[in-house]
Amino acid sequence: MSSLSYFFSESFKGFARNPSTTLGSIITIFLSLLIIGVFMVGGVIVDHIVNSVENEVTITAYLSDDASQDDINSLEDYVRSLDGVQSVSFTSKDQAMENFRNSMSSNTDIVDQLDGQNPLPASITINLSDPQQVEGIANQIENNSTFRSVCDNQSNPADSLRYGQQTVERLFSLTNYIRYIGIALVILLIFIAFVFINNTIRLSILSRRREIAIERLVGASNNFIRGPFLMEGALEAVIGALLAILVMQLLRTFALPTIQASLQWLPITISGSTYLLIYLSLIVAGLVIGLIGSVLALRRYLKI
């Protein structure tokens, strides 16, 4: 216990001896962990959005006005038999027109311009149990002979199928680019943090070289000599992590509600337990950065 208090006191002395380099280390760790934390929160939000979009992925098969009810029933039975299909529902021409009229209730001029005609086709809507299979299921439907005979564009059956997989793929592609950029930026900042911690510990070693020599003469163990420097690096990391957590909590309290109010159609709510896990991860990451940076400096500058 006395050794631990000694390590604390010596590490704080190290802060006082080299305030500028210590501050630089803390700020660098703070910025690194803040960016890591922001990208972790962003990753959770993106996953929620992607899952939400995936859950909305359905296949709509448009049918010809001449399709017989027997052929439509046969096609429905075939689609229900496919793996990955959760449910199948039929929408008649009249129902499609009624749905369109209800959606245009605030702009009735568009409906009036149809002059009583109904250009909308009947359709089958397919809900999926696994949205990732949407393309494979769509291909199976397209190649089905019954569908080819009843689809509304028999010269190009693929044009009679509509599904939102392209949206999900673009979203995945965009988020992957963002993740790659974020990872590169985080790696750069962590490297800079290591450099700052390395310089801070080096200056602490140089300023205490006489004390270290005396400790060696009186038989102090290597671990006892290393202790204050490891504690110094750990404290710098913890302070930087706590600052990052403080800023993230401020963003959560003041900025996130404004974003949620502006983008109510996006599922960007994050649970408190998720934030707690992110905060704990930042503290652990900070300690790892601080201790590794200190160990590297000690191996290089403290020959014991």
C-alpha positions in Angstrom: 0.0 0.0 0.0 2.9 2.4 0.8 4.5 1.5 -2.5 1.3 2.4 -4.3 1.0 5.8 -2.6 4.7 6.4 -3.4 4.0 5.6 -7.1 1.1 8.1 -7.1 3.1 10.8 -5.5 6.0 10.4 -7.9 3.8 10.3 -10.9 2.2 13.6 -9.9 5.7 15.0 -9.4 6.4 13.9 -13.0 3.3 15.9 -14.1 4.7 19.0 -12.4 8.2 18.5 -13.8 7.0 18.3 -17.5 3.6 20.0 -17.6 3.7 20.8 -21.3 4.5 17.3 -22.5 2.1 15.8 -19.9 -0.7 18.0 -21.2 0.2 17.1 -24.8 -0.1 13.4 -23.9 -3.4 13.8 -22.1 -4.9 15.9 -25.0 -3.7 13.4 -27.6 -5.2 10.5 -25.7 -8.4 12.5 -25.2 -8.8 13.2 -28.9 -7.9 9.7 -29.9 -10.4 8.1 -27.5 -13.1 10.7 -28.3 -12.9 9.8 -32.0 -12.9 6.1 -31.1 -16.0 6.7 -28.9 -17.8 8.8 -31.6 -17.2 6.1 -34.2 -18.4 3.4 -31.8 -21.7 5.3 -31.3 -21.9 6.0 -35.0 -21.4 2.3 -35.7 -24.3 1.4 -33.3 -26.5 3.9 -35.0 -25.6 2.7 -38.5 -26.3 -0.9 -37.5 -29.7 0.2 -36.2 -30.4 2.0 -39.5 -29.2 -0.9 -41.6 -31.3 -3.4 -39.6 -34.3 -1.1 -39.9 -33.8 -0.8 -43.7 -33.3 -4.6 -44.0 -36.6 -5.2 -42.1 -38.4 -3.1 -44.7 -37.0 -5.1 -47.6 -39.8 -6.7 -49.5 -40.3 -8.0 -53.0 -43.2 -6.8 -55.0 -44.2 -8.8 -58.1 -46.5 -6.8 -60.5 -49.1 -8.9 -62.4 -50.8 -8.5 -65.7 -54.4 -7.4 -65.8 -55.1 -10.6 -67.8 -53.7 -13.0 -65.2 -56.3 -15.5 -64.1 -57.0 -16.1 -60.4 -55.8 -19.8 -60.7 -52.4 -18.7 -62.0 -52.1 -16.0 -59.3 -53.0 -18.7 -56.6 -50.4 -21.1 -58.2 -47.7 -18.3 -58.1 -48.5 -17.5 -54.5 -48.2 -21.2 -53.5 -44.9 -21.4 -55.2 -43.5 -18.3 -53.6 -44.6 -19.5 -50.1 -42.7 -22.7 -50.6 -39.4 -20.8 -51.1 -36.9 -20.8 -48.2 -36.6 -17.3 -46.6 -40.1 -16.2 -47.4 -42.1 -15.2 -44.4 -45.5 -14.2 -45.8 -47.2 -13.5 -49.2 -50.1 -11.1 -49.7 -52.1 -10.2 -52.8 -53.2 -6.7 -53.8 -55.8 -6.4 -56.5 -56.0 -3.5 -59.0 -58.9 -1.9 -57.1 -57.1 -2.2 -53.8 -53.9 -0.7 -55.3 -55.9 2.2 -56.5 -57.6 2.7 -53.1 -54.1 2.6 -51.4 -52.9 5.2 -53.9 -55.9 7.4 -53.3 -55.4 7.2 -49.5 -51.7 8.1 -49.9 -52.6 11.1 -52.0 -55.4 12.4 -49.7 -53.5 15.7 -49.3 -53.1 16.1 -53.1 -56.3 14.9 -54.7 -55.5 16.7 -58.0 -53.2 13.8 -59.0 -56.0 11.3 -58.5 -58.5 13.5 -60.4 -56.2 13.7 -63.4 -56.6 9.9 -63.8 -60.2 10.6 -65.0 -61.6 7.5 -63.4 -59.0 5.2 -65.0 -56.9 2.7 -63.0 -53.4 2.3 -64.4 -52.1 0.4 -61.4 -51.5 -3.3 -61.7 -52.3 -6.0 -59.2 -49.3 -7.3 -57.3 -48.0 -9.8 -54.8 -46.0 -8.6 -51.9 -43.4 -11.0 -50.4 -42.1 -10.4 -46.9 -38.8 -12.1 -46.0 -37.6 -13.9 -42.9 -34.0 -13.2 -44.0 -33.6 -10.0 -46.0 -30.1 -11.0 -47.1 -31.7 -13.7 -49.3 -33.8 -11.1 -51.3 -31.7 -11.3 -54.5 -31.8 -15.1 -54.6 -35.5 -15.3 -53.9 -36.2 -12.6 -56.6 -34.1 -14.6 -59.1 -36.1 -17.8 -58.3 -39.4 -15.9 -58.8 -38.2 -14.4 -62.1 -37.3 -17.8 -63.5 -40.6 -19.3 -62.5 -42.7 -20.1 -65.6 -46.0 -19.1 -63.9 -44.6 -15.7 -63.0 -43.3 -15.2 -66.5 -46.8 -15.9 -67.9 -48.7 -13.5 -65.5 -46.2 -10.7 -64.9 -47.1 -7.3 -66.3 -44.0 -7.0 -68.5 -43.6 -10.4 -70.1 -40.9 -9.2 -72.5 -38.7 -8.4 -69.4 -39.9 -10.3 -66.3 -37.2 -8.8 -64.2 -38.8 -5.4 -64.7 -42.0 -6.7 -62.9 -40.0 -7.3 -59.7 -39.2 -4.5 -57.3 -37.1 -4.9 -54.1 -34.9 -2.6 -52.0 -31.6 -4.6 -51.9 -29.8 -1.9 -53.9 -30.5 0.6 -51.1 -29.1 -1.7 -48.4 -26.0 -2.5 -50.5 -25.3 1.2 -51.0 -25.7 1.8 -47.3 -23.3 -1.0 -46.5 -20.8 0.4 -49.0 -21.0 3.9 -47.5 -20.7 2.7 -43.9 -17.7 0.5 -44.9 -15.9 3.6 -46.3 -16.7 5.6 -43.2 -15.3 2.7 -41.0 -12.1 2.5 -43.0 -11.5 6.2 -42.8 -12.3 6.2 -39.0 -9.9 3.2 -38.4 -7.1 5.0 -40.3 -7.6 8.2 -38.3 -7.8 6.3 -35.0 -4.6 4.4 -35.7 -2.8 7.7 -36.6 -4.0 9.4 -33.3 -3.0 6.3 -31.2 0.5 6.4 -32.8 0.7 10.1 -31.9 -0.4 9.3 -28.4 2.3 6.7 -28.1 4.9 9.3 -29.2 3.7 11.8 -26.6 3.7 9.3 -23.8 7.1 8.1 -24.8 8.5 11.6 -24.7 6.8 12.3 -21.4 8.3 9.2 -19.7 11.7 9.9 -21.3 11.7 13.4 -19.8 10.6 12.0 -16.4 13.4 9.5 -16.5 16.0 12.2 -17.4 14.7 14.5 -14.6 14.9 11.7 -12.0 18.2 10.0 -13.2 20.0 10.9 -9.9 17.1 9.5 -7.8 17.1 6.4 -10.0 20.8 5.9 -9.5 20.4 6.2 -5.7 17.5 3.7 -5.7 19.7 1.3 -7.6 22.5 1.7 -5.0 20.3 1.0 -2.1 19.0 -2.2 -3.8 15.6 -1.1 -5.1 14.0 -3.7 -7.4 13.4 -3.0 -11.1 9.7 -3.1 -10.6 9.9 -0.5 -7.8 11.9 1.8 -10.1 9.5 1.3 -13.0 6.4 1.8 -10.9 6.1 5.6 -10.9 6.6 5.8 -14.6 4.0 3.2 -15.4 1.6 5.0 -13.0 2.3 8.2 -14.8 1.4 6.8 -18.1 -1.7 5.1 -16.7 -2.9 8.3 -15.1 -2.4 10.3 -18.3 -4.5 7.7 -20.1 -7.3 7.6 -17.5 -7.5 11.4 -17.4 -7.7 11.5 -21.2 -10.4 8.7 -21.2 -12.4 10.6 -18.6 -12.3 13.8 -20.6 -13.4 11.9 -23.7 -16.3 10.3 -21.7 -17.3 13.7 -20.4 -17.5 15.2 -23.9 -19.4 12.2 -25.2 -21.9 12.5 -22.3 -22.3 16.2 -23.1 -23.0 15.3 -26.7 -25.4 12.6 -25.6 -27.3 15.1 -23.3 -27.4 18.1 -25.5 -26.7 17.3 -29.2 -28.3 13.8 -29.6 -31.9 14.9 -28.6 -31.7 17.7 -31.2 -30.5 15.2 -33.9 -33.3 12.8 -32.9 -35.9 15.5 -33.1 -34.7 16.5 -36.6 -34.5 13.0 -37.9 -37.4 11.3 -36.2 -37.7 8.8 -39.1 -34.3 7.3 -38.3 -33.8 4.8 -35.4 -30.9 6.5 -33.7 -31.9 5.8 -30.1 -29.0 4.2 -28.1 -29.6 2.5 -24.7 -27.9 3.5 -21.6 -26.2 0.1 -21.2 -24.7 0.5 -24.7 -23.2 3.9 -23.6 -21.9 2.3 -20.4 -20.2 -0.4 -22.4 -18.6 2.2 -24.7 -17.4 4.2 -21.8 -15.8 1.2 -20.1 -14.2 0.3 -23.5 -12.7 3.8 -23.7 -11.2 3.5 -20.2 -9.7 0.1 -21.0 -8.4 1.4 -24.3 -6.9 4.4 -22.6 -5.1 2.2 -20.0 -3.7 0.0 -22.7 -2.4 2.9 -24.7 -0.9 4.5 -21.6 0.7 1.3 -20.2 2.1 0.2 -23.6 3.5 3.7 -24.3 5.1 3.7 -20.9 6.6 0.2 -21.2 8.1 1.0 -24.6 9.7 4.2 -23.2 11.0 2.3 -20.2 12.6 -0.4 -22.3 14.2 2.3 -24.5 15.4 4.8 -21.9 15.6 3.0 -18.6 18.2 0.3 -18.8 17.3 -1.8 -15.8 
